[in-house]
Amino acid sequence: MRVVLGVAGVLLLLAGLVTGGVAAWTSAVLGADGVLRYDAGTIIPAPGTIATIVDVERFDAAVPYVDALGTTSLSVASGEQGDPSDTLFLGAAETARVDAYVKGSAYSVGILDGGDWVVRDVPGTAALPLPGSQDIWIADDVGRRASIEVPQARPLTLVLMHPAGIPSGPLVLSVDFTVPDVDDWVARLAVVAGVLLLLGAVLVVLALRRRRGPGRHRSASPATGTEVTSDAPAG
């Protein structure tokens, strides 16, 4: 029984340490906002172009083991913070509809070559309509860090540009994994870790505790085979 208690205690202690480590890792990596951000590179549009498009063949970025707890999205921000053009539009639409939208205008095509972005300049003279006036978008956002969950539809093309149709500076892309209510998750993991460690410690102490010997005042058994003699006179 003592061996069983000891093994169970050690297993609980290990489980508690692992759970506590996960809680600490989650808090350190995701932080208070619950966002884990991966740098996806920077696209520098060709001078004079308004829109930059990126064809998406696949988008399956995920965080192992915990991807079911959150959402993965793509975001874009300007590499020139404080510039009037640092507000951006990010939209995703079917490739054919994006081709029709930018046809005739000057735009840039971002192509990921290994880990670097290569830009191809497409010349044109037509004025590009503002993106907010279009109904082609499956998902879109506007902001200093515009962010969308990339749709599953394929073929798909992303459009990155200033919402007012002015040239933009460098476009910094990132893949964001967001866990809602991350503080609650960390607190729950910490509580579970504490309970497992406490139970494990109790079982280990019980397993190591020495069994007590006989009490000092316990009466000894009478000796056997002792000859009893008597000096009393017979009769």
HELIX and SHEET records of a PDB file:
HELIX    1   1 ARG A    2  LEU A   30  1                                  29    
HELIX    2   2 ASP A   67  LEU A   69  5                                   3    
HELIX    3   3 THR A   95  VAL A  102  1                                   8    
HELIX    4   4 PRO A  131  SER A  133  5                                   3    
HELIX    5   5 VAL A  182  LEU A  208  1                                  27    
SHEET    1   A 4 VAL A  35  ILE A  43  0                                        
SHEET    2   A 4 LEU A 171  THR A 178 -1                                        
SHEET    3   A 4 THR A  71  SER A  78 -1                                        
SHEET    4   A 4 ARG A 145  ILE A 148 -1                                        
SHEET    1   B 6 ASP A 116  VAL A 122  0                                        
SHEET    2   B 6 TYR A 107  ASP A 113 -1                                        
SHEET    3   B 6 ALA A  51  VAL A  56  1                                        
SHEET    4   B 6 LEU A 156  MET A 161 -1                                        
SHEET    5   B 6 LEU A  88  GLU A  94 -1                                        
SHEET    6   B 6 ALA A 139  GLY A 143 -1                                        
END                                                                             
